[in-house]
Amino acid sequence: MLSSLRIFAVNHKKMSRLHINSMYYSKIRASLKRLKPHVPLGRNYSSLPGLIGNDIKSLHSIINPPVAKIRNIGIMAHIDAGKTTTTERILYYSGYTRSLGDVDDGDTVTDFMAQERERGITIQSAAVTFDWKGYRVNLIDTPGHVDFTLEVERCLRVLDGAVAVFDASAGVEAQTLTVWRQADKHKIPRICFLNKMDKTGASFNYAVESIRQKLKAKPLLLQLPIGEAKTFKGVVDVVSKEKLLWNLNSDDGKDFERKPLLEMSDPKLLKETTEARNALIEQVADLDDEFAELVLGEFSENFDLLPAEKLQTAIHRVTLAQTAVPVLCGSALKNKGVQPLLDAITMYLPSPEERNYDFLERISRLLLPFADQHVEIPSLTAGNIALTVGLKHTATGDTLVSSKSSALAAARRAEREGEKKHRQNSEAERLLLAGVEIPEPVFFCTIEPPSVSKQPDLDHALKCLQREDPSLKVRLDPDSGQTVLCGMGELHIEIIHDRIKREYGLETYLGPLQVAYRETILNSVRATDTLDRTLGDKRHLVTVEVEAKPIEASSGAPVIEYADSVSEDIWKASQEAIENGIHSACLQGPLLGSPIQDVAITLHSLIIHPGTSSTMISACVSRCVQKALKKADKQVLEPLMNLEVTVTRDYLSPVLADLAQRRGNIQEIQTRQDNRVVIGFVPLAEIMGYSTVLRTLTSGSAAFALELSNYQAMSPQDQSTLLSRRSGLT
Ligand SMILES: Nc1nc2c(ncn2[C@@H]2O[C@H](COP(=O)(O)OP(=O)(O)OP(=O)(O)O)[C@@H](O)[C@H]2O)c(=O)[nH]1
């Protein structure tokens, strides 16, 4: 039996890139961060003889701990909330590193890609393994950019728990909402860390309230801050009624003192803490029957007598059940509050055996990740995260099983389950880890190799990159024969271009970046077509009649219907050829050559001469559908983005005036401390290069996040401007 050795499939020629590596980003907002000079890796890692160089610390972390002492966790957040800084502190306090890395200096462990160090952003997830008080923690730091959720999603499916990091001055921001929903989907227990408590405008209560309101979660306040913003100096542990103060003379935050709160020295804080503890006990009792029984029986008279361990065990159960989320606070940058966060990770987040996985897998070669360093290991117990190399056909989103026979057994079971479709939560579903959802790319551009002879090298590079990053799509333009890259945003394509150069040594040329439009039709139309061709001594003859009609917003692919007038025997015998023809016709609409969506195609008549090949049937159906689409009234659909701009009050007016010129539709302007948050929609075509404009308009003080909302119909005027521009008339 097996399971829960979860494996990230990574396949790449260079060992240095054997990290969890699918990428996913757009993050126009990222470019608002100041560019940083490349800083070579100069970190001081503890070393052990016999391991790769001096870079990797702990040999003891290679030895397998018991499963109950393993924590597989991810760190997730909105961009800039401080995930990487928090991870750096965690690595330092756990002894993994001997000096503190700084995102602003470009020398963090987990942001090890050259582009990450240069830009000060997280692009790929990085995994690190370290030990904390007898526990093994496998931790993944994920990117926080709002439109690039795939990398996060890819990680979430192998995690047992997650830490959601918040900027305490901003509360819940756009990307937090997105990843929170993803974590809900994968049923990941979470704890919240309100970071940046030292920052001007930091507000514990505001951030907690936004967790309650926006995430609809029940926060369990396990800590209270001592001071806020400039006065922040430590935290109170509500569970144990102790105060934790960081030694002002210790510049790395390693030294802090933990003291019980006393009536004599801290009467006010003690009163507040007792109230908070009582409220916490009541809240947990409300969510956990076992704890309620304990509290109402033995301790109903005086909650003060309830031992901290009993409360902690109940909080662990509630966290695992995901009925509430523990909340802690601190300042990673100022080195406060990170050690209690580590304690909470081991105490409240589940071990792999507490989660339901029913696999165990074996593979030939296993590696333990230490950011960009890797150590080969002979074996690993269930519940760990590891890397594997050399897989030729496995791509992101696949589930690996131990052998062909176990795969066949799984398939047989899945088949049996498929027959009992009415049963929910089938065996088949449990056999496979949830796949990743791959959003549709919204940008594309052509890419050319330096010379025709290098085209195979470029094809190979793109094939490898696509396996790592399924959000990157590559297709061949049928008219020009050029290779077309389709990606999630300007930066996504820019980084792919850069990686092809750095990792595959190919200097490629990108065409101008274009928005991925879609097309649809507005009325029903019919068309007929006949294909009559003799090849050699064989006659291929097909006649078809189809109807194309608009339908309510669908998933994108055309809905295919067969009218009663066509005999079932005839269409069933050629179903694959017919549907291939319809799909290929809908890939290129008549207006811009963009994919057609929200249409149904009905086959009304089909006459096939005996001996006609399926290629000819496909070709005839495709031509006929294209004829119908051409006859219909047509409509261009454009990607509409959710936009959130955070700007200081002084710059609000110019930002709004600029958005009005970009066909922006403002829904709401929120007040967040001294900032205004403009929330609305804007067509993607109008927002290209927005980071530079916004930086100029606001002297670099604003930030924005973008996310695809939906495809919307363009107004007749905008559509005709676009079509004239495309046909070179304007
Ligand atoms: N005042 C303050 N600033 C912080 C704190 N933690 C991080 N920062 C700063 O916030 C910025 C973003 O920090 P990162 O650690 O890169 O944030 P991130 O969430 O990893 O960002 P991405 O990886 O790009 O998603 C940096 O300039 C940090 O120095 C904190 O506790 N207080």
PDBQT file of the ligand as one rigid body, heavy atoms in Angstrom, charges set to zero:
ROOT
HETATM    1  N1  LIG A 801       8.603  46.811   7.416  1.00  0.00    +0.000 N 
HETATM    2  C1  LIG A 801       8.712  45.527   7.072  1.00  0.00    +0.000 A 
HETATM    3  N2  LIG A 801       9.074  45.191   5.820  1.00  0.00    +0.000 NA
HETATM    4  C2  LIG A 801       9.179  43.870   5.515  1.00  0.00    +0.000 A 
HETATM    5  C3  LIG A 801       8.898  42.849   6.477  1.00  0.00    +0.000 A 
HETATM    6  N3  LIG A 801       9.078  41.655   5.871  1.00  0.00    +0.000 NA
HETATM    7  C4  LIG A 801       9.425  41.911   4.597  1.00  0.00    +0.000 A 
HETATM    8  N4  LIG A 801       9.513  43.247   4.377  1.00  0.00    +0.000 N 
HETATM    9  C5  LIG A 801       9.888  43.936   3.140  1.00  0.00    +0.000 C 
HETATM   10  O1  LIG A 801       8.860  43.737   2.201  1.00  0.00    +0.000 OA
HETATM   11  C6  LIG A 801       9.420  43.571   0.874  1.00  0.00    +0.000 C 
HETATM   12  C7  LIG A 801       8.925  42.254   0.280  1.00  0.00    +0.000 C 
HETATM   13  O2  LIG A 801       9.471  41.175   1.024  1.00  0.00    +0.000 OA
HETATM   14  P1  LIG A 801       9.597  39.702   0.422  1.00  0.00    +0.000 P 
HETATM   15  O3  LIG A 801      10.089  38.856   1.526  1.00  0.00    +0.000 OA
HETATM   16  O4  LIG A 801      10.313  39.710  -0.887  1.00  0.00    +0.000 OA
HETATM   17  O5  LIG A 801       8.085  39.404   0.091  1.00  0.00    +0.000 OA
HETATM   18  P2  LIG A 801       7.481  38.183  -0.727  1.00  0.00    +0.000 P 
HETATM   19  O6  LIG A 801       6.120  37.989  -0.185  1.00  0.00    +0.000 OA
HETATM   20  O7  LIG A 801       8.423  37.028  -0.689  1.00  0.00    +0.000 OA
HETATM   21  O8  LIG A 801       7.402  38.769  -2.203  1.00  0.00    +0.000 OA
HETATM   22  P3  LIG A 801       7.286  37.929  -3.576  1.00  0.00    +0.000 P 
HETATM   23  O9  LIG A 801       8.238  36.799  -3.448  1.00  0.00    +0.000 OA
HETATM   24  O10 LIG A 801       7.732  38.840  -4.672  1.00  0.00    +0.000 OA
HETATM   25  O11 LIG A 801       5.891  37.505  -3.690  1.00  0.00    +0.000 OA
HETATM   26  C8  LIG A 801      10.939  43.634   1.051  1.00  0.00    +0.000 C 
HETATM   27  O12 LIG A 801      11.339  44.954   0.737  1.00  0.00    +0.000 OA
HETATM   28  C9  LIG A 801      11.154  43.327   2.513  1.00  0.00    +0.000 C 
HETATM   29  O13 LIG A 801      12.316  43.933   3.043  1.00  0.00    +0.000 OA
HETATM   30  C10 LIG A 801       8.544  43.242   7.814  1.00  0.00    +0.000 A 
HETATM   31  O14 LIG A 801       8.324  42.439   8.709  1.00  0.00    +0.000 OA
HETATM   32  N5  LIG A 801       8.465  44.592   8.030  1.00  0.00    +0.000 N 
ENDROOT
TORSDOF 0
